[in-house]
């Protein structure tokens, strides 16, 4: 079963009033730094160092707190922290009591909507996480293992506040397709009402450090979870201003204009005074505009941070418009690669999108020629093969050329060799696609199996030892 990766990040959303008062004056009504009237301006001059210090102290590091923030850059302290846990009612999954109680309420609410949630995995000890991480490292290598499993001492599961969920019928269990199932959709939409947030969203891999996991939810408590949801932040890292320099942030770094502050101005995690303060930008400082604007607020970059400021306290705002010529030239680029092709150097999965978190459409046999249909993205190529289009990793392509692949009739003649994969564990072959089907036989670890070409919900139909049946693709490589 795939491990929930998880470095988890929890932060105290509220700073003690005494600390705030020592640095910035508080408005009795809003408890927010102000200059007589405006709530978005700091009343007295604050140095950048002290402003940053305030933001950093909001990150909760106590593993015993519900809002503890943990990821690979913020490990648990102590690393072998072990919380008190209880069994989630009706399961053998364990969580901290607050998370278990909230989860049970969520399950009851979902049931009223006709959705049956299944608890898959909860608390995981340091020792257990070490076993899993070491196992994945042996199988896939450290680089890939770190994308799907947390380094011991950095896992949200170790806090007892993270849970992997699934459908009661086990459909798309721990797979990207789970997002489109009844449970996947319901929990993503309603989880925050019960204190749970989707921790590793799609497209945020460079920020979280982990592959897309639509089944992994983190308990923060209802207040913080709702605040996070309302902020519009895509990750907990972004919510707390520690997202680093992922690909999403790199696009922000490209300045779309500049402006100057007319007062000591709070930079916030979202557009509005109800969002958390990241730092205070001194009066008269220049900021870079990312190009995003919402309800009179501008997204800006200053002192390596990205956040939102009220446009009321900006002057000399310059946001040059982008020319459409560049866009059209980009659109023309793929045309030059339409006739290009390459050859696979291994049995290669064709996926619905860029990254291993996307669904496998089919497996292209080793040595086959594929047509490259567009531009390379993050090391992946859009290709066409056997009437299907999708994305493949460029690591397993070679022999790039401008010649088109062979015609369909030529391909059929040369495709005499059947695709195959190797088992990475003692693997049950079943009569159908799913663990609810009868076991035909058990294939030993390290054995080669022939793929028939049929695939369903992450399961492959294979041939082994004169038998034909279905096996889980998670244990093939």
ABEGO torsion letter per residue (X at the ends): XBBBBBBBBBBBABBBAAAAAAABBBBAAAGBBBBAABAABBABBBBAAAAAAAAAAABBABAABAABBBBAABBBOBAABBBBBBBBBGBABBBBAAAAAAAAAAAAAAAAAGBBBBBABBBBBAAAAAAAAAAAAAAAEAAAAAAABBBBGABAAAAGABBBBBBAAGBGBGBAAAAABAAAAAAAAAAAAAGBBBABBBGAAAAAGBBBBAABBBBAEAAAAAAAAAAGBABAAAAAGAAEABAAAAAAABBAEBBBBABBBBBBABBEAABBBABBBBBGBBBBBAGBBBGGBBBBBBGGBBBBBBAAABBGBBBBBBBAAAAAAAAAAAAAAAABBBBBABBBBBBABBEAABBBABBBBBGBBBBBABBBBGGBBBBBBGGBBBBBBAAABBGBBABBBBBAAAAAAAAABBBBBBBABBBBBBABBEAABBBABBBBBGBBBBBAGBBBGGBBBBBBGGBBBBBBAAABX
